Amino acid sequence: MLNTTAGRLTLLLLVLLGLLQAQLWFGRGSIPNVASLQHKIELQKAQNAEALRENTRLVSEVTDLKEGLDRVEQRARLELGMVKPNEIFVQLTR
């Protein structure tokens, strides 16, 4: 059977099919490898989303602190007449 051209061609095609199947299941880019990489991508996306939420919270907190200190300073200047060092306070009366 292997002496015929058809038999040799069949054997060659079976070997090629076997190589392709081996690449599909065990090689780089195999189905298990792709599934593993997709799982890692999902985990990284979740970590990125959590980091983005934390960064947003921290930016909001810093903004609140800065604005809060500005408001306190403004109130101290207007209501208590406080000044910073090396400033001159001038009060105008009508």
N, CA, C and O atoms as a CHARMM CRD file, in Angstrom:
* protein
*
  376
    1    1 MET  N      0.82900  -1.18500   0.00000 PROA 1      0.00000
    2    1 MET  CA     0.00000   0.00000   0.00000 PROA 1      0.00000
    3    1 MET  C      0.87200   1.24600   0.00000 PROA 1      0.00000
    4    1 MET  O      0.57100   2.18800  -0.73300 PROA 1      0.00000
    5    2 LEU  N      1.93600   1.29000   0.78900 PROA 2      0.00000
    6    2 LEU  CA     2.77200   2.47000   0.85200 PROA 2      0.00000
    7    2 LEU  C      3.60400   2.66000  -0.41000 PROA 2      0.00000
    8    2 LEU  O      4.17400   3.73100  -0.61900 PROA 2      0.00000
    9    3 ASN  N      3.68000   1.63500  -1.24900 PROA 3      0.00000
   10    3 ASN  CA     4.46100   1.75600  -2.46900 PROA 3      0.00000
   11    3 ASN  C      3.73000   2.54800  -3.53100 PROA 3      0.00000
   12    3 ASN  O      4.34800   3.02700  -4.48200 PROA 3      0.00000
   13    4 THR  N      2.46000   2.69000  -3.38900 PROA 4      0.00000
   14    4 THR  CA     1.70700   3.43000  -4.38900 PROA 4      0.00000
   15    4 THR  C      1.77600   4.91300  -4.08300 PROA 4      0.00000
   16    4 THR  O      2.01800   5.32400  -2.94900 PROA 4      0.00000
   17    5 THR  N      1.56100   5.68800  -5.09900 PROA 5      0.00000
   18    5 THR  CA     1.59500   7.14400  -4.95300 PROA 5      0.00000
   19    5 THR  C      0.46000   7.62000  -4.04900 PROA 5      0.00000
   20    5 THR  O      0.65300   8.52000  -3.23200 PROA 5      0.00000
   21    6 ALA  N     -0.70400   7.03000  -4.18900 PROA 6      0.00000
   22    6 ALA  CA    -1.84800   7.41300  -3.36700 PROA 6      0.00000
   23    6 ALA  C     -1.58700   7.09000  -1.89800 PROA 6      0.00000
   24    6 ALA  O     -1.97600   7.85500  -1.01500 PROA 6      0.00000
   25    7 GLY  N     -0.93300   5.96400  -1.63600 PROA 7      0.00000
   26    7 GLY  CA    -0.61800   5.58400  -0.26100 PROA 7      0.00000
   27    7 GLY  C      0.39200   6.52600   0.35900 PROA 7      0.00000
   28    7 GLY  O      0.26600   6.89600   1.52600 PROA 7      0.00000
   29    8 ARG  N      1.39000   6.91400  -0.40900 PROA 8      0.00000
   30    8 ARG  CA     2.38900   7.85700   0.10000 PROA 8      0.00000
   31    8 ARG  C      1.77300   9.23800   0.35300 PROA 8      0.00000
   32    8 ARG  O      2.07700   9.90600   1.34100 PROA 8      0.00000
   33    9 LEU  N      0.91100   9.63300  -0.56100 PROA 9      0.00000
   34    9 LEU  CA     0.23900  10.93100  -0.39600 PROA 9      0.00000
   35    9 LEU  C     -0.65400  10.91200   0.84700 PROA 9      0.00000
   36    9 LEU  O     -0.70200  11.88500   1.59900 PROA 9      0.00000
   37   10 THR  N     -1.34900   9.81300   1.05100 PROA 10     0.00000
   38   10 THR  CA    -2.20400   9.67700   2.23700 PROA 10     0.00000
   39   10 THR  C     -1.36800   9.73700   3.50700 PROA 10     0.00000
   40   10 THR  O     -1.75100  10.40800   4.46500 PROA 10     0.00000
   41   11 LEU  N     -0.24900   9.05500   3.52800 PROA 11     0.00000
   42   11 LEU  CA     0.62500   9.07000   4.69200 PROA 11     0.00000
   43   11 LEU  C      1.16900  10.47500   4.94400 PROA 11     0.00000
   44   11 LEU  O      1.23000  10.92800   6.08700 PROA 11     0.00000
   45   12 LEU  N      1.55900  11.15400   3.88100 PROA 12     0.00000
   46   12 LEU  CA     2.06700  12.51800   4.01000 PROA 12     0.00000
   47   12 LEU  C      0.99900  13.45300   4.57900 PROA 12     0.00000
   48   12 LEU  O      1.27700  14.27200   5.45400 PROA 12     0.00000
   49   13 LEU  N     -0.21400  13.31800   4.07200 PROA 13     0.00000
   50   13 LEU  CA    -1.31400  14.15800   4.56800 PROA 13     0.00000
   51   13 LEU  C     -1.63500  13.84900   6.03000 PROA 13     0.00000
   52   13 LEU  O     -1.93800  14.76500   6.79500 PROA 13     0.00000
   53   14 LEU  N     -1.57600  12.59800   6.42700 PROA 14     0.00000
   54   14 LEU  CA    -1.82300  12.23700   7.83000 PROA 14     0.00000
   55   14 LEU  C     -0.73200  12.80800   8.73900 PROA 14     0.00000
   56   14 LEU  O     -1.02400  13.27300   9.84100 PROA 14     0.00000
   57   15 VAL  N      0.50600  12.77500   8.28800 PROA 15     0.00000
   58   15 VAL  CA     1.60400  13.33900   9.07800 PROA 15     0.00000
   59   15 VAL  C      1.42200  14.85600   9.21800 PROA 15     0.00000
   60   15 VAL  O      1.58900  15.40400  10.30700 PROA 15     0.00000
   61   16 LEU  N      1.08300  15.52600   8.12500 PROA 16     0.00000
   62   16 LEU  CA     0.84400  16.97200   8.18200 PROA 16     0.00000
   63   16 LEU  C     -0.33200  17.30000   9.10000 PROA 16     0.00000
   64   16 LEU  O     -0.27400  18.25300   9.87700 PROA 16     0.00000
   65   17 LEU  N     -1.38800  16.51200   9.00600 PROA 17     0.00000
   66   17 LEU  CA    -2.53800  16.71800   9.88400 PROA 17     0.00000
   67   17 LEU  C     -2.13600  16.53900  11.34400 PROA 17     0.00000
   68   17 LEU  O     -2.56600  17.30600  12.20500 PROA 17     0.00000
   69   18 GLY  N     -1.32400  15.54400  11.62400 PROA 18     0.00000
   70   18 GLY  CA    -0.83600  15.31500  12.98500 PROA 18     0.00000
   71   18 GLY  C      0.00100  16.48700  13.48800 PROA 18     0.00000
   72   18 GLY  O     -0.12900  16.89800  14.64100 PROA 18     0.00000
   73   19 LEU  N      0.85600  17.02000  12.62200 PROA 19     0.00000
   74   19 LEU  CA     1.67300  18.18000  13.01300 PROA 19     0.00000
   75   19 LEU  C      0.80600  19.40900  13.29600 PROA 19     0.00000
   76   19 LEU  O      1.04400  20.14000  14.25900 PROA 19     0.00000
   77   20 LEU  N     -0.18600  19.62400  12.46000 PROA 20     0.00000
   78   20 LEU  CA    -1.08300  20.76100  12.68200 PROA 20     0.00000
   79   20 LEU  C     -1.86700  20.60700  13.98100 PROA 20     0.00000
   80   20 LEU  O     -2.05100  21.57400  14.72100 PROA 20     0.00000
   81   21 GLN  N     -2.32200  19.40100  14.25100 PROA 21     0.00000
   82   21 GLN  CA    -3.05800  19.15800  15.49900 PROA 21     0.00000
   83   21 GLN  C     -2.14400  19.35200  16.71100 PROA 21     0.00000
   84   21 GLN  O     -2.55900  19.91100  17.72600 PROA 21     0.00000
   85   22 ALA  N     -0.90200  18.88700  16.59900 PROA 22     0.00000
   86   22 ALA  CA     0.04600  19.05600  17.70900 PROA 22     0.00000
   87   22 ALA  C      0.28600  20.54700  17.96600 PROA 22     0.00000
   88   22 ALA  O      0.34600  20.97700  19.11800 PROA 22     0.00000
   89   23 GLN  N      0.42400  21.33700  16.89100 PROA 23     0.00000
   90   23 GLN  CA     0.62100  22.78200  17.04100 PROA 23     0.00000
   91   23 GLN  C     -0.61100  23.41800  17.68300 PROA 23     0.00000
   92   23 GLN  O     -0.49300  24.30200  18.53100 PROA 23     0.00000
   93   24 LEU  N     -1.78000  22.96400  17.27500 PROA 24     0.00000
   94   24 LEU  CA    -3.02300  23.53000  17.80100 PROA 24     0.00000
   95   24 LEU  C     -3.18000  23.25500  19.29400 PROA 24     0.00000
   96   24 LEU  O     -3.68500  24.11200  20.01900 PROA 24     0.00000
   97   25 TRP  N     -2.76800  22.09700  19.76600 PROA 25     0.00000
   98   25 TRP  CA    -3.00300  21.73300  21.15800 PROA 25     0.00000
   99   25 TRP  C     -1.80900  21.97100  22.07600 PROA 25     0.00000
  100   25 TRP  O     -2.00000  22.14800  23.27900 PROA 25     0.00000
  101   26 PHE  N     -0.58800  21.98000  21.55200 PROA 26     0.00000
  102   26 PHE  CA     0.57700  22.05600  22.42600 PROA 26     0.00000
  103   26 PHE  C      1.53500  23.20100  22.10800 PROA 26     0.00000
  104   26 PHE  O      2.36300  23.54200  22.95300 PROA 26     0.00000
  105   27 GLY  N      1.45900  23.79300  20.95000 PROA 27     0.00000
  106   27 GLY  CA     2.43000  24.79800  20.54500 PROA 27     0.00000
  107   27 GLY  C      2.07700  26.19500  21.04100 PROA 27     0.00000
  108   27 GLY  O      1.12000  26.40500  21.78600 PROA 27     0.00000
  109   28 ARG  N      2.89600  27.13200  20.59200 PROA 28     0.00000
  110   28 ARG  CA     2.64500  28.53900  20.92000 PROA 28     0.00000
  111   28 ARG  C      1.37200  28.96100  20.20200 PROA 28     0.00000
  112   28 ARG  O      1.20500  28.68400  19.01400 PROA 28     0.00000
  113   29 GLY  N      0.48300  29.62300  20.91100 PROA 29     0.00000
  114   29 GLY  CA    -0.79500  29.99400  20.32800 PROA 29     0.00000
  115   29 GLY  C     -1.80500  28.86200  20.38200 PROA 29     0.00000
  116   29 GLY  O     -2.82500  28.90300  19.69400 PROA 29     0.00000
  117   30 SER  N     -1.52700  27.85600  21.19300 PROA 30     0.00000
  118   30 SER  CA    -2.44900  26.73100  21.31700 PROA 30     0.00000
  119   30 SER  C     -3.70400  27.16100  22.06000 PROA 30     0.00000
  120   30 SER  O     -3.73800  28.21700  22.69100 PROA 30     0.00000
  121   31 ILE  N     -4.70700  26.34800  21.97700 PROA 31     0.00000
  122   31 ILE  CA    -5.98400  26.66200  22.62400 PROA 31     0.00000
  123   31 ILE  C     -5.82000  26.84300  24.13800 PROA 31     0.00000
  124   31 ILE  O     -6.33300  27.82600  24.67300 PROA 31     0.00000
  125   32 PRO  N     -5.13200  25.94700  24.85400 PROA 32     0.00000
  126   32 PRO  CA    -4.95100  26.17100  26.29500 PROA 32     0.00000
  127   32 PRO  C     -4.12500  27.43600  26.60100 PROA 32     0.00000
  128   32 PRO  O     -4.40100  28.14400  27.57000 PROA 32     0.00000
  129   33 ASN  N     -3.12300  27.70400  25.77400 PROA 33     0.00000
  130   33 ASN  CA    -2.28600  28.88500  25.96900 PROA 33     0.00000
  131   33 ASN  C     -3.10300  30.16400  25.78200 PROA 33     0.00000
  132   33 ASN  O     -2.97700  31.09900  26.57200 PROA 33     0.00000
  133   34 VAL  N     -3.92600  30.20900  24.76100 PROA 34     0.00000
  134   34 VAL  CA    -4.77000  31.37600  24.50000 PROA 34     0.00000
  135   34 VAL  C     -5.77300  31.56500  25.63400 PROA 34     0.00000
  136   34 VAL  O     -6.01500  32.69400  26.06100 PROA 34     0.00000
  137   35 ALA  N     -6.35300  30.48400  26.12200 PROA 35     0.00000
  138   35 ALA  CA    -7.30600  30.58100  27.22900 PROA 35     0.00000
  139   35 ALA  C     -6.62300  31.13000  28.47800 PROA 35     0.00000
  140   35 ALA  O     -7.20100  31.94200  29.20000 PROA 35     0.00000
  141   36 SER  N     -5.40400  30.68900  28.72800 PROA 36     0.00000
  142   36 SER  CA    -4.64800  31.18300  29.87800 PROA 36     0.00000
  143   36 SER  C     -4.35300  32.67300  29.74400 PROA 36     0.00000
  144   36 SER  O     -4.49200  33.43100  30.70400 PROA 36     0.00000
  145   37 LEU  N     -3.94900  33.08100  28.55600 PROA 37     0.00000
  146   37 LEU  CA    -3.65400  34.50100  28.32500 PROA 37     0.00000
  147   37 LEU  C     -4.91300  35.35800  28.45600 PROA 37     0.00000
  148   37 LEU  O     -4.85100  36.46700  28.98700 PROA 37     0.00000
  149   38 GLN  N     -6.04700  34.85800  27.98000 PROA 38     0.00000
  150   38 GLN  CA    -7.29700  35.60400  28.11900 PROA 38     0.00000
  151   38 GLN  C     -7.67400  35.76600  29.58800 PROA 38     0.00000
  152   38 GLN  O     -8.16900  36.81900  29.98900 PROA 38     0.00000
  153   39 HSD  N     -7.44200  34.73500  30.38500 PROA 39     0.00000
  154   39 HSD  CA    -7.71300  34.82100  31.81800 PROA 39     0.00000
  155   39 HSD  C     -6.81100  35.87100  32.46500 PROA 39     0.00000
  156   39 HSD  O     -7.26800  36.66200  33.29000 PROA 39     0.00000
  157   40 LYS  N     -5.53300  35.87700  32.09300 PROA 40     0.00000
  158   40 LYS  CA    -4.60100  36.87700  32.63200 PROA 40     0.00000
  159   40 LYS  C     -5.01400  38.29300  32.23200 PROA 40     0.00000
  160   40 LYS  O     -4.87900  39.22600  33.02200 PROA 40     0.00000
  161   41 ILE  N     -5.51500  38.45200  31.01200 PROA 41     0.00000
  162   41 ILE  CA    -5.96800  39.76700  30.55000 PROA 41     0.00000
  163   41 ILE  C     -7.14700  40.23400  31.38000 PROA 41     0.00000
  164   41 ILE  O     -7.20200  41.39900  31.77300 PROA 41     0.00000
  165   42 GLU  N     -8.09200  39.34500  31.65300 PROA 42     0.00000
  166   42 GLU  CA    -9.25600  39.71200  32.47200 PROA 42     0.00000
  167   42 GLU  C     -8.82900  40.12300  33.87800 PROA 42     0.00000
  168   42 GLU  O     -9.35000  41.09400  34.42800 PROA 42     0.00000
  169   43 LEU  N     -7.88200  39.38600  34.46000 PROA 43     0.00000
  170   43 LEU  CA    -7.37900  39.74700  35.79600 PROA 43     0.00000
  171   43 LEU  C     -6.71300  41.11800  35.77100 PROA 43     0.00000
  172   43 LEU  O     -6.91500  41.92600  36.67700 PROA 43     0.00000
  173   44 GLN  N     -5.91400  41.38200  34.72900 PROA 44     0.00000
  174   44 GLN  CA    -5.22800  42.66900  34.63100 PROA 44     0.00000
  175   44 GLN  C     -6.22300  43.79900  34.43800 PROA 44     0.00000
  176   44 GLN  O     -6.04100  44.88100  34.99600 PROA 44     0.00000
  177   45 LYS  N     -7.28300  43.56700  33.64900 PROA 45     0.00000
  178   45 LYS  CA    -8.32000  44.59400  33.46100 PROA 45     0.00000
  179   45 LYS  C     -8.99500  44.91200  34.79400 PROA 45     0.00000
  180   45 LYS  O     -9.27100  46.07500  35.08800 PROA 45     0.00000
  181   46 ALA  N     -9.25700  43.89300  35.59400 PROA 46     0.00000
  182   46 ALA  CA    -9.87600  44.11800  36.90400 PROA 46     0.00000
  183   46 ALA  C     -8.94000  44.91800  37.80800 PROA 46     0.00000
  184   46 ALA  O     -9.38300  45.82600  38.51100 PROA 46     0.00000
  185   47 GLN  N     -7.64700  44.58500  37.79200 PROA 47     0.00000
  186   47 GLN  CA    -6.67600  45.33400  38.59400 PROA 47     0.00000
  187   47 GLN  C     -6.56900  46.77900  38.11400 PROA 47     0.00000
  188   47 GLN  O     -6.46100  47.69600  38.92700 PROA 47     0.00000
  189   48 ASN  N     -6.59900  46.98300  36.80600 PROA 48     0.00000
  190   48 ASN  CA    -6.53100  48.34000  36.25900 PROA 48     0.00000
  191   48 ASN  C     -7.75600  49.15200  36.65900 PROA 48     0.00000
  192   48 ASN  O     -7.64000  50.33100  36.99600 PROA 48     0.00000
  193   49 ALA  N     -8.92300  48.52900  36.62400 PROA 49     0.00000
  194   49 ALA  CA   -10.14700  49.23400  37.01300 PROA 49     0.00000
  195   49 ALA  C    -10.08700  49.63000  38.48500 PROA 49     0.00000
  196   49 ALA  O    -10.48100  50.73900  38.84700 PROA 49     0.00000
  197   50 GLU  N     -9.59700  48.73400  39.32800 PROA 50     0.00000
  198   50 GLU  CA    -9.47000  49.04000  40.75900 PROA 50     0.00000
  199   50 GLU  C     -8.47000  50.17400  40.98100 PROA 50     0.00000
  200   50 GLU  O     -8.71600  51.07000  41.78900 PROA 50     0.00000
  201   51 ALA  N     -7.35100  50.13900  40.27000 PROA 51     0.00000
  202   51 ALA  CA    -6.35200  51.20600  40.39800 PROA 51     0.00000
  203   51 ALA  C     -6.91800  52.53700  39.91400 PROA 51     0.00000
  204   51 ALA  O     -6.62200  53.57900  40.49800 PROA 51     0.00000
  205   52 LEU  N     -7.72500  52.51800  38.85900 PROA 52     0.00000
  206   52 LEU  CA    -8.34200  53.74900  38.36200 PROA 52     0.00000
  207   52 LEU  C     -9.31700  54.31900  39.38200 PROA 52     0.00000
  208   52 LEU  O     -9.35800  55.53100  39.59300 PROA 52     0.00000
  209   53 ARG  N    -10.10200  53.45200  40.01800 PROA 53     0.00000
  210   53 ARG  CA   -11.02600  53.92100  41.06500 PROA 53     0.00000
  211   53 ARG  C    -10.24700  54.54300  42.22900 PROA 53     0.00000
  212   53 ARG  O    -10.63300  55.59100  42.74800 PROA 53     0.00000
  213   54 GLU  N     -9.16300  53.90300  42.63200 PROA 54     0.00000
  214   54 GLU  CA    -8.34900  54.41400  43.73400 PROA 54     0.00000
  215   54 GLU  C     -7.71200  55.75200  43.35800 PROA 54     0.00000
  216   54 GLU  O     -7.68600  56.67600  44.17100 PROA 54     0.00000
  217   55 ASN  N     -7.20200  55.86000  42.13600 PROA 55     0.00000
  218   55 ASN  CA    -6.60800  57.12100  41.68500 PROA 55     0.00000
  219   55 ASN  C     -7.64000  58.23800  41.64900 PROA 55     0.00000
  220   55 ASN  O     -7.34800  59.36500  42.04900 PROA 55     0.00000
  221   56 THR  N     -8.83200  57.93800  41.17900 PROA 56     0.00000
  222   56 THR  CA    -9.90100  58.93100  41.13900 PROA 56     0.00000
  223   56 THR  C    -10.25000  59.38900  42.55000 PROA 56     0.00000
  224   56 THR  O    -10.45300  60.57900  42.78900 PROA 56     0.00000
  225   57 ARG  N    -10.31900  58.45000  43.47900 PROA 57     0.00000
  226   57 ARG  CA   -10.62900  58.79000  44.86500 PROA 57     0.00000
  227   57 ARG  C     -9.53800  59.68700  45.44900 PROA 57     0.00000
  228   57 ARG  O     -9.83400  60.67100  46.12600 PROA 57     0.00000
  229   58 LEU  N     -8.28200  59.34500  45.18500 PROA 58     0.00000
  230   58 LEU  CA    -7.17600  60.13900  45.72300 PROA 58     0.00000
  231   58 LEU  C     -7.13700  61.54200  45.12300 PROA 58     0.00000
  232   58 LEU  O     -6.86800  62.51100  45.83300 PROA 58     0.00000
  233   59 VAL  N     -7.40100  61.65700  43.82700 PROA 59     0.00000
  234   59 VAL  CA    -7.43900  62.98500  43.19400 PROA 59     0.00000
  235   59 VAL  C     -8.55200  63.81900  43.81200 PROA 59     0.00000
  236   59 VAL  O     -8.36900  65.00600  44.08400 PROA 59     0.00000
  237   60 SER  N     -9.68600  63.20600  44.03000 PROA 60     0.00000
  238   60 SER  CA   -10.80800  63.91800  44.65100 PROA 60     0.00000
  239   60 SER  C    -10.45800  64.36300  46.07000 PROA 60     0.00000
  240   60 SER  O    -10.79200  65.47300  46.48400 PROA 60     0.00000
  241   61 GLU  N     -9.78900  63.49200  46.80200 PROA 61     0.00000
  242   61 GLU  CA    -9.40100  63.82200  48.17000 PROA 61     0.00000
  243   61 GLU  C     -8.39500  64.97400  48.19600 PROA 61     0.00000
  244   61 GLU  O     -8.50900  65.87900  49.02400 PROA 61     0.00000
  245   62 VAL  N     -7.42300  64.94400  47.30200 PROA 62     0.00000
  246   62 VAL  CA    -6.41900  66.02800  47.23200 PROA 62     0.00000
  247   62 VAL  C     -7.10400  67.33700  46.86500 PROA 62     0.00000
  248   62 VAL  O     -6.80400  68.37700  47.45000 PROA 62     0.00000
  249   63 THR  N     -8.01700  67.29500  45.90500 PROA 63     0.00000
  250   63 THR  CA    -8.74100  68.50200  45.50000 PROA 63     0.00000
  251   63 THR  C     -9.54600  69.06100  46.66200 PROA 63     0.00000
  252   63 THR  O     -9.54300  70.26800  46.90000 PROA 63     0.00000
  253   64 ASP  N    -10.23600  68.18400  47.38900 PROA 64     0.00000
  254   64 ASP  CA   -11.01300  68.63600  48.54800 PROA 64     0.00000
  255   64 ASP  C    -10.11600  69.27000  49.60000 PROA 64     0.00000
  256   64 ASP  O    -10.46800  70.29300  50.18700 PROA 64     0.00000
  257   65 LEU  N     -8.96100  68.66600  49.83700 PROA 65     0.00000
  258   65 LEU  CA    -8.04200  69.22500  50.83300 PROA 65     0.00000
  259   65 LEU  C     -7.52500  70.59300  50.40600 PROA 65     0.00000
  260   65 LEU  O     -7.45100  71.51400  51.21900 PROA 65     0.00000
  261   66 LYS  N     -7.16900  70.72400  49.13500 PROA 66     0.00000
  262   66 LYS  CA    -6.66200  72.00900  48.64100 PROA 66     0.00000
  263   66 LYS  C     -7.73600  73.07600  48.72400 PROA 66     0.00000
  264   66 LYS  O     -7.47700  74.17800  49.20700 PROA 66     0.00000
  265   67 GLU  N     -8.93400  72.76600  48.26000 PROA 67     0.00000
  266   67 GLU  CA   -10.01500  73.74500  48.29000 PROA 67     0.00000
  267   67 GLU  C    -10.42100  74.06300  49.72100 PROA 67     0.00000
  268   67 GLU  O    -10.75200  75.20400  50.04500 PROA 67     0.00000
  269   68 GLY  N    -10.39200  73.05200  50.56800 PROA 68     0.00000
  270   68 GLY  CA   -10.74700  73.26800  51.97300 PROA 68     0.00000
  271   68 GLY  C     -9.78300  74.22700  52.63900 PROA 68     0.00000
  272   68 GLY  O    -10.21200  75.11400  53.37600 PROA 68     0.00000
  273   69 LEU  N     -8.49200  74.07100  52.39800 PROA 69     0.00000
  274   69 LEU  CA    -7.50000  74.97900  52.97900 PROA 69     0.00000
  275   69 LEU  C     -7.64100  76.38700  52.41300 PROA 69     0.00000
  276   69 LEU  O     -7.45700  77.36600  53.13600 PROA 69     0.00000
  277   70 ASP  N     -7.96300  76.49700  51.13300 PROA 70     0.00000
  278   70 ASP  CA    -8.17900  77.81000  50.53200 PROA 70     0.00000
  279   70 ASP  C     -9.38000  78.51000  51.17500 PROA 70     0.00000
  280   70 ASP  O     -9.34700  79.71400  51.42700 PROA 70     0.00000
  281   71 ARG  N    -10.42500  77.75000  51.43100 PROA 71     0.00000
  282   71 ARG  CA   -11.61600  78.33800  52.06600 PROA 71     0.00000
  283   71 ARG  C    -11.31900  78.77400  53.49700 PROA 71     0.00000
  284   71 ARG  O    -11.76800  79.83300  53.93600 PROA 71     0.00000
  285   72 VAL  N    -10.56700  77.95700  54.21800 PROA 72     0.00000
  286   72 VAL  CA   -10.20400  78.31500  55.59200 PROA 72     0.00000
  287   72 VAL  C     -9.35900  79.58800  55.59200 PROA 72     0.00000
  288   72 VAL  O     -9.57100  80.48700  56.40500 PROA 72     0.00000
  289   73 GLU  N     -8.40000  79.65000  54.67000 PROA 73     0.00000
  290   73 GLU  CA    -7.54600  80.83500  54.59100 PROA 73     0.00000
  291   73 GLU  C     -8.37000  82.08000  54.22800 PROA 73     0.00000
  292   73 GLU  O     -8.17600  83.14600  54.81200 PROA 73     0.00000
  293   74 GLN  N     -9.27000  81.94400  53.28400 PROA 74     0.00000
  294   74 GLN  CA   -10.10000  83.07100  52.88700 PROA 74     0.00000
  295   74 GLN  C    -10.97100  83.55000  54.04500 PROA 74     0.00000
  296   74 GLN  O    -11.12100  84.75500  54.25000 PROA 74     0.00000
  297   75 ARG  N    -11.52900  82.64400  54.78100 PROA 75     0.00000
  298   75 ARG  CA   -12.37700  83.01200  55.92200 PROA 75     0.00000
  299   75 ARG  C    -11.55100  83.68900  57.02400 PROA 75     0.00000
  300   75 ARG  O    -11.98600  84.66900  57.62900 PROA 75     0.00000
  301   76 ALA  N    -10.34300  83.14100  57.27200 PROA 76     0.00000
  302   76 ALA  CA    -9.48000  83.74200  58.29000 PROA 76     0.00000
  303   76 ALA  C     -9.09000  85.15300  57.89600 PROA 76     0.00000
  304   76 ALA  O     -9.02500  86.02900  58.75900 PROA 76     0.00000
  305   77 ARG  N     -8.83200  85.40000  56.63500 PROA 77     0.00000
  306   77 ARG  CA    -8.46700  86.73900  56.17300 PROA 77     0.00000
  307   77 ARG  C     -9.64000  87.70100  56.30000 PROA 77     0.00000
  308   77 ARG  O     -9.47500  88.81900  56.78700 PROA 77     0.00000
  309   78 LEU  N    -10.82800  87.27500  55.86300 PROA 78     0.00000
  310   78 LEU  CA   -11.97600  88.17700  55.84600 PROA 78     0.00000
  311   78 LEU  C    -12.54200  88.42600  57.24600 PROA 78     0.00000
  312   78 LEU  O    -12.79600  89.57000  57.62300 PROA 78     0.00000
  313   79 GLU  N    -12.73500  87.37500  57.99400 PROA 79     0.00000
  314   79 GLU  CA   -13.42700  87.51400  59.27500 PROA 79     0.00000
  315   79 GLU  C    -12.48900  87.87300  60.42000 PROA 79     0.00000
  316   79 GLU  O    -12.89100  88.58200  61.34300 PROA 79     0.00000
  317   80 LEU  N    -11.24500  87.39500  60.37700 PROA 80     0.00000
  318   80 LEU  CA   -10.33700  87.60500  61.49900 PROA 80     0.00000
  319   80 LEU  C     -9.21600  88.59700  61.17900 PROA 80     0.00000
  320   80 LEU  O     -8.44100  88.96900  62.06000 PROA 80     0.00000
  321   81 GLY  N     -9.13700  89.02200  59.91600 PROA 81     0.00000
  322   81 GLY  CA    -8.10300  89.97900  59.54700 PROA 81     0.00000
  323   81 GLY  C     -6.70500  89.39600  59.59100 PROA 81     0.00000
  324   81 GLY  O     -5.74100  90.14100  59.76800 PROA 81     0.00000
  325   82 MET  N     -6.56600  88.10900  59.43900 PROA 82     0.00000
  326   82 MET  CA    -5.25200  87.46800  59.50400 PROA 82     0.00000
  327   82 MET  C     -4.48600  87.71000  58.20600 PROA 82     0.00000
  328   82 MET  O     -5.07800  87.81900  57.13200 PROA 82     0.00000
  329   83 VAL  N     -3.17000  87.79300  58.31900 PROA 83     0.00000
  330   83 VAL  CA    -2.30600  87.98300  57.15900 PROA 83     0.00000
  331   83 VAL  C     -1.17000  86.97300  57.21100 PROA 83     0.00000
  332   83 VAL  O     -0.85400  86.41500  58.26100 PROA 83     0.00000
  333   84 LYS  N     -0.57200  86.75800  56.05900 PROA 84     0.00000
  334   84 LYS  CA     0.59100  85.87200  55.98100 PROA 84     0.00000
  335   84 LYS  C      1.82900  86.67400  56.36900 PROA 84     0.00000
  336   84 LYS  O      1.81100  87.90400  56.33800 PROA 84     0.00000
  337   85 PRO  N      2.89800  85.98000  56.73400 PROA 85     0.00000
  338   85 PRO  CA     4.14000  86.69900  57.01200 PROA 85     0.00000
  339   85 PRO  C      4.58000  87.50100  55.78100 PROA 85     0.00000
  340   85 PRO  O      4.41200  87.05800  54.64500 PROA 85     0.00000
  341   86 ASN  N      5.14500  88.68300  56.02800 PROA 86     0.00000
  342   86 ASN  CA     5.63600  89.57500  54.98400 PROA 86     0.00000
  343   86 ASN  C      4.53000  90.16200  54.11500 PROA 86     0.00000
  344   86 ASN  O      4.80500  90.62500  53.00900 PROA 86     0.00000
  345   87 GLU  N      3.28000  90.15400  54.59200 PROA 87     0.00000
  346   87 GLU  CA     2.18700  90.81500  53.90200 PROA 87     0.00000
  347   87 GLU  C      1.83400  92.08300  54.66900 PROA 87     0.00000
  348   87 GLU  O      2.05600  92.19200  55.87500 PROA 87     0.00000
  349   88 ILE  N      1.29000  93.01500  53.94300 PROA 88     0.00000
  350   88 ILE  CA     0.81600  94.25400  54.56900 PROA 88     0.00000
  351   88 ILE  C     -0.69200  94.27200  54.46900 PROA 88     0.00000
  352   88 ILE  O     -1.24800  94.10700  53.38300 PROA 88     0.00000
  353   89 PHE  N     -1.35700  94.47100  55.59000 PROA 89     0.00000
  354   89 PHE  CA    -2.80900  94.49900  55.64100 PROA 89     0.00000
  355   89 PHE  C     -3.27400  95.94100  55.57100 PROA 89     0.00000
  356   89 PHE  O     -2.90300  96.76600  56.40700 PROA 89     0.00000
  357   90 VAL  N     -4.07300  96.23400  54.58800 PROA 90     0.00000
  358   90 VAL  CA    -4.62600  97.57300  54.43600 PROA 90     0.00000
  359   90 VAL  C     -6.12400  97.45900  54.51000 PROA 90     0.00000
  360   90 VAL  O     -6.72400  96.70100  53.74800 PROA 90     0.00000
  361   91 GLN  N     -6.75100  98.20400  55.42300 PROA 91     0.00000
  362   91 GLN  CA    -8.19300  98.16100  55.57600 PROA 91     0.00000
  363   91 GLN  C     -8.77200  99.49800  55.15700 PROA 91     0.00000
  364   91 GLN  O     -8.36100 100.55200  55.64300 PROA 91     0.00000
  365   92 LEU  N     -9.72300  99.43700  54.25700 PROA 92     0.00000
  366   92 LEU  CA   -10.34900 100.65400  53.79300 PROA 92     0.00000
  367   92 LEU  C    -11.71800 100.76300  54.45200 PROA 92     0.00000
  368   92 LEU  O    -12.45800  99.78200  54.52100 PROA 92     0.00000
  369   93 THR  N    -12.04800 101.94100  54.92800 PROA 93     0.00000
  370   93 THR  CA   -13.36700 102.17300  55.52300 PROA 93     0.00000
  371   93 THR  C    -14.11300 103.15300  54.66300 PROA 93     0.00000
  372   93 THR  O    -13.51400 103.99200  53.99100 PROA 93     0.00000
  373   94 ARG  N    -15.40000 103.04900  54.68400 PROA 94     0.00000
  374   94 ARG  CA   -16.24200 103.94200  53.86800 PROA 94     0.00000
  375   94 ARG  C    -16.98900 104.90100  54.73100 PROA 94     0.00000
  376   94 ARG  O    -17.74600 105.72800  54.22200 PROA 94     0.00000
